[in-house]
Amino acid sequence: MKRLLLPVGLLALALGAAGSGDAWAQGDVIAQRKEEMKRSGAHLEAIKKIIDAGEAVDPIAPRAQEMNGYFATLATLFPAGSTENSKARPEVWSDRAGFEKAAANATEAAAKLASAAGSGDKGATAAAFREVGASCGACHRNYRAR
């Protein structure tokens, strides 16, 4: 009997851990998207300071490229059920097409910002920065709880 209990106990432990993997994965994805949002927010603050100061805009390009990469993966960081300890509204999942379009708009805006900054054109960079801000605001209005 003792020989049977150990393998059965180990099997139960393994199955329990496998079953809870979804919870671990959901927590990881929520933490990841929160961290990426904070990083993007920090980039936006730094970019705004550069634009407001009238400084050379080429240092903005790497920040915008990083945001572009994040925004391109944004929808994948919101798998179904990833709501615990999150400000994501149910519309993220019930209006998935709209959410994915909003993420695509942010991706496109960040790409424009990177291109404009890379060109050194301060006016185009400022305009592209406003587009990024507008895309972030539109997504947050529709898909983020206050």
C-alpha positions in Angstrom: 0.0 0.0 0.0 2.8 2.4 0.9 4.4 1.8 -2.6 1.1 2.9 -4.3 0.6 6.1 -2.2 3.8 7.8 -3.1 3.3 7.6 -6.9 -0.4 8.5 -6.6 0.5 11.4 -4.4 3.2 12.6 -6.9 0.8 12.3 -9.8 -1.9 14.3 -7.9 0.7 17.0 -7.1 1.8 17.1 -10.7 -1.7 17.3 -12.0 -2.6 20.0 -9.5 0.4 22.1 -10.6 -0.4 21.6 -14.2 -4.0 22.7 -13.6 -3.0 25.8 -11.8 -0.6 26.8 -14.7 -3.3 28.9 -16.2 -3.5 31.0 -13.1 0.2 31.5 -13.1 0.3 32.3 -16.8 -2.5 34.9 -16.4 -0.7 36.6 -13.5 2.5 36.7 -15.5 0.8 38.3 -18.5 -1.0 40.8 -16.4 2.3 41.7 -14.7 4.0 41.9 -18.1 1.4 44.2 -19.6 1.5 46.5 -16.5 5.2 46.7 -16.7 5.2 47.5 -20.4 2.5 50.2 -19.9 4.6 51.8 -17.2 7.6 51.7 -19.5 5.6 53.2 -22.4 4.3 55.9 -20.0 7.9 56.7 -19.0 8.9 56.9 -22.6 6.0 59.3 -23.4 7.0 61.6 -20.4 10.6 61.7 -21.6 9.6 62.3 -25.2 7.3 65.2 -24.1 10.2 66.8 -22.3 12.4 66.7 -25.3 9.7 68.1 -27.6 8.7 70.8 -25.1 12.3 71.8 -24.7 12.8 72.1 -28.4 15.7 69.7 -28.3 17.0 67.5 -31.1 14.4 64.8 -31.6 16.6 61.9 -32.9 17.0 60.4 -29.4 13.2 59.9 -29.4 13.4 57.3 -32.2 14.6 54.3 -30.0 11.9 55.0 -27.4 9.3 55.1 -30.1 10.6 51.9 -31.7 10.4 50.2 -28.3 6.8 51.4 -27.9 6.0 50.2 -31.4 7.2 46.7 -30.6 5.1 46.6 -27.4 2.0 48.0 -29.1 2.4 45.4 -31.8 2.1 42.6 -29.2 -0.5 44.4 -27.0 -3.5 42.3 -27.9 -1.6 39.1 -27.1 -1.1 40.3 -23.6 -4.8 40.3 -23.0 -5.8 36.6 -23.2 -9.3 35.7 -22.3 -9.8 35.7 -18.5 -6.8 37.8 -17.7 -8.8 40.2 -15.5 -7.6 39.6 -12.0 -6.0 42.7 -10.5 -6.4 44.5 -13.8 -8.0 47.6 -15.0 -9.0 46.1 -18.3 -12.7 46.5 -19.0 -14.8 43.6 -20.3 -14.9 45.3 -23.7 -11.3 44.2 -24.3 -12.8 40.7 -24.9 -16.4 41.5 -25.9 -15.2 44.0 -28.6 -12.0 42.2 -29.5 -12.0 43.5 -33.0 -12.2 47.1 -31.7 -9.5 46.4 -29.1 -7.2 44.9 -31.7 -7.9 47.9 -34.0 -7.0 50.3 -31.2 -3.7 48.4 -30.6 -3.0 48.6 -34.3 -3.6 52.3 -34.3 -1.1 52.7 -31.4 1.4 50.6 -33.3 1.1 52.7 -36.4 1.3 55.9 -34.5 4.5 54.8 -32.7 6.0 53.8 -36.0 5.2 57.3 -37.4 6.8 58.8 -34.3 10.0 56.7 -34.7 10.2 57.7 -38.4 9.6 61.4 -37.8 12.1 61.4 -34.9 14.7 59.6 -37.0 14.3 62.2 -39.7 15.1 65.0 -37.2 12.0 66.9 -38.2 10.8 68.6 -35.0 7.4 69.6 -36.4 6.6 66.1 -37.8 7.8 64.5 -34.5 5.6 66.7 -32.4 2.6 65.9 -34.7 3.4 62.2 -34.5 3.7 62.4 -30.7 0.2 63.9 -30.5 -1.0 61.0 -32.6 0.5 58.5 -30.2 -1.1 60.3 -27.3 -4.5 60.3 -29.0 -4.2 56.6 -29.8 -3.3 55.8 -26.2 -6.2 58.0 -24.9 -8.7 56.4 -27.3 -7.7 52.9 -26.2 -7.8 53.8 -22.5 -11.2 55.5 -22.8 -12.8 52.4 -24.3 -10.9 49.5 -22.8 -9.5 50.6 -19.4 -11.4 51.1 -16.2 -10.7 54.2 -14.3 
